[in-house]
Amino acid sequence: MTPHPRGLAAPTLRWADGIPTDEASGDIYFNRQDPLGESRTVFLTGNDLPARLGTHGAPVHRVGETGFGTGLNFLLLWEAWRRAGALRTLSYVSFEQAPLNHADRQRFLASLRARGALELAALGETLDAALPEPLAGWHLIPLEGGRLRLHLYLGDAQTGLEDWLAQREAPAVDAWFLDGFAPKVGPALWQPEFLLLLARASAPGATLGTFTVARSVREGLANAGFEPQKVPGPQSAGGEPQKREVLVARLAQGLGRRPAPPPSLVTIAGAGLAGTAVALALAEHGVSSQVLEAETAPGGGASANPWALLHPRLPIDEGPRGPFLWMAYRLALKRVQGEAGFVPAPLRQYGELRRPERLGKTAARYPMLAPRLTLREDAQGPYLALAESGHAHLPQLLEALWPSSATLLGGVALGALEGTGQGWRLLDPTGKARAEGGLEAPLVLAAGASLKSLLNLPTGIVGGQLDRFAGSAKPGAPLLTGRGHAFFDGAGWVVGSSYRHGTMEASEQLADRQGNEGRLQAWTALLGWPQNIGTHQAHFAGLRANTPDRAPLLGALGSGFWVSTGHASSGLTTAFLGGEIIASALTGAPPVVDREMLQALNPERF
C-alpha cells in the first residue's frame, strides 16, 4: 500500500558550521556569518518590529511568511513579542513545501545554543515538540495559552495562499517575511502572480521585508501594489556590511482590506465536549459566548462519560478524513495534556478478528506519523503503538477547560428552533424564548443526539455502554483498542463500548454488560491480562450522534446556523479541532483546515 498522498518528503540538508544547505537547490537557509542578526535586520527591522508589537499607531496582529524553513524567523518574532509585553494576540501564518525532519530541527537548535542564543533555543524546543507530522494542509499550533497562534501550511505556498483567500475575503496580514530560497533557485515564490496574491491577502498599510533586491522582485511588488525601497543590509560584528542592500516595502495607500469585526456574542447550544470546544476556541479569539445546557454543569449527555478515550482510529483510504483525524488528535492532545480529568497513557491497537491485515495497511499508509504511531509486534502478534494517548473523566476535564468568557445557562431544556441565521430564537419545551440573535450574534448547535429535535440533520442515534469490573494491572499498562477497548483506570478495568442502534434510552442494559464482560475476557485470552476479573463495579450509558461516513458535521448550514455534531465515540479526538474550525470562520481568522477537508466535514454533504 502506498503512503497517503498528503505525506511530504523532508529536504536533504548538508550541514557545515551549524549552517544548513539544501542539496537540491544548493541554497543556504540563512547567512553563514550572523544568521540571527541578518534575520532581525531583514524581517524584524524591515517591518518596524518589535516596535509594532507594543503600543504603536500601526500595530501588528498577523504576520505572514513564505518559507518556514528552520522556524528561525518565527522564534525571533516570538522572542520579540514576549519582550514587548505580549500585549495582543498574534497570529503567524507560514508556508513550507519541505518541512525539516526531527533530526535536522535538533541540529538547528544545537546551532542556536552554540551561538549563545539560549532563550531562542528554549523556545525552539517548545516549538519542536508541537510541530506537526509532514501532512499537507493547514496545521494550527496554539502557544502561550492560545495567545500566539501558528498557522502552518505544509505544501505548495501558492496553493495554500489561494486556499486562504478562498476561505476568507480579507486575510489582513500586517507584515510579511519573504524568505523563500533566492529567486534564481526557487523562483515560484517570486513570480508576479504570487506577489499579487500577497497583496490581496494584505491589510491596509501592510509592510514586508526580504533579503533580495532583484529587479524582477521589485517590479513584481510594484505591479502588485507595494512600494518597494532598498535599504542598507545587516552589518557584521566588525561593522562591515554582510549584504549591501535589502528590500522593504509598504502596500500603497487605498489598498488592502480589514476583516469584518467578530461577533460580540455567540450562543452555543450544548455544554458537552463539542460546545465547550467551541467556547474555548472563541475565548482565545477574544469572543464571549453564552452556552445553553439542560444540565447544571458542563458535561451532560454523552459528555458525562467518565472514561472517554483519546484515539485517532485512522482509515486506510486516500481521502482527507485520515489526516483530519490525526490533526484533530494532535490538537486535542495539546488541549488536554496536564488538565484535571485527563490521564495520559500509551495505547496499543490490535487487529480486528475480521480484518487482521488492517494494521499493516494503516502503517503503510501513514509512515510519516512515526515515531508517534508505529507498527510493532509481540508474542500475541502485531499492533499499532500510539506513544501519546490517554483517557478522560469528561465532566472534570470540561470544568477545567471552561473559559471565563463563557457564561453557562444551565438547566435549560430546548424544545424548538425558529428562524434562520439572519434572525433566530431558541424556545424551551413550554414555548418560552430562551435565547435569540442573528448575523451579529450567531448560533452554534453543538449538542449530540438531542439536536435531532431541533433540526433535520443526517445523523443517527446510537446507544453505548461502558462497564468497569474489579481487577488489577501492572504499572504503565497501556490502553487497548481494536477489539473494543479496555484500560485500567486505577480502580478497575473499563471495557466497551457497546453500539446499540435504534434506541432513544441512555440506560444500562444487562445484555451490554454481558457483552462488555465478554470483551474483557477476550482481551485476557489474547494477552494473558487483565487477570482475575472480578465483580461488576460501575457503568456508563449514553446516546451518541453518528453520521453515515463516520466524519462529524462541522461548519455552516445553508440556513445560517453553525453545527458541531456527529462526533460519535470520537468526540475527545475531534471536538477541539471542530471548535477551532467554527471559531476561526466566525472571527475571520486564518484557516485551520483546507477546503478539501472542509468539504469532507460539510454538514450538508449528504
ABEGO torsion letter per residue (X at the ends): XBBBAABBBBBBBBBBGGBBBBAAAGBBABBAABAAAAAAAAAAAAAGOAAAABBBABBBABBBBBGAEAGAAAAAAAAAAAAAGGABBBBBBBBBABBBBAAAAAAAAAAAAAAGBAAAAAAAAAAAAABBBBBBEBBBBBBGGGABBBBBBBEBAAAAAAAAAAABABAGBABBBBABBBAAABAAAABAAAAAAAAAABBBGBBBBBABABAAAAAAAAAAGBBBBBBBBBBBAAGBBABABBBBBBBBBGBEBBBBBBBABBBBBEABAAAAAAAAAAAAAGBBBBBBBABABBGBEAAABAABBBBBBBBABABAAAAAAAAAAAAAAAAABGBBGBBBBBBBBBBBAABAAAAAAAAAABAAAOAABBBBBBAAEBBBBBABBEBBBAAAAAAAABBAABBBBBGBBBABBBEBAABBBBBBAAGBBABBBBAABBBBBABBAAAAAABBBABBBBBBBBBBBBEBBBBGBBBBBGBEBBBBAGAEBBBOBBBBBGBABBBBBAAAAAAAAAAAAAAAAAAGOBBGBBBBABBBBBBBBBBAAGBBBBEBBAAGBBBBBGAEAAAAAAAAAAAAAAAAAAAGBBBABBAAAAAAABAAAX
